[in-house]
Amino acid sequence: MPPRALIDLPWTEVAALDRARAVAILPLGAVEAHGPHLPLGTDVIIAEAMARAGAERLAARGLEPLVLPPCAYTPAPFAAGFPGTLSLSPAALTSLVTDVAASLGRHGIRVLALANAHFDPAQVDALRRAVAKAPGTVVFPDLTRRALAERLTPEFRSGACHAGRYETSIVLAARPDLVGAAARTLPPNPRSLTEAFAAGQHTFEAAGGPEAYFGAPAEATPAEGRESIAVLGEILADAVLAVLPA
Ligand SMILES: [Zn+2]
């Protein structure tokens, strides 16, 4: 059975959920420049793919996952200089996640899992604040932590991973119609965003990404994208199962 999306259901179906086994999954993306070859909504596409893959695994283990509509509005200061990027205050995202958790809790759904595909430090920090503040249990497998990053591809681990091989592969797997022909010919950009964050830089331009991509888009394949989506789903499901055993 494909994972259920909350907004596709009538309220009566939510009322009939087994609360002890229910988990809501919130995909977190961004509206943010992703090179000249990927859509602004790339992180939304990746977060939704992660959420669905995780939900399938959890349903197979007997839990009742519900995929929430994705949150695309988020802090994205690194890309703010590129047309089309929308960047909110960190406090807005913290409030949104906290309020969603509180609202779910009123209906007895006490576990909220975050499927996050956007890693601007301002956004990750806002999510950590929400995890600390929100009622109930917010499960946040933070892919910027080394132990989880190690489960993903070499490019992801290198930090040169914005609209490069890793993300382009996932979009090729999930929404190939949205990948531009430029993906095949863009030269690699090996500059690491992790190092840029550590060096206190605040924009893609300063970090050495004048076209808003880092990594090697031309090396992307749909097969790698499918594999990454499976691993993302596994990471999410493992994090949920740690607090809500099957
Ligand atoms: Zn991205």
Residues whose N, C-alpha, C, O or C-beta is under 5 A from the ligand:
A	BS01	ZN	T42 D43 A117 E167
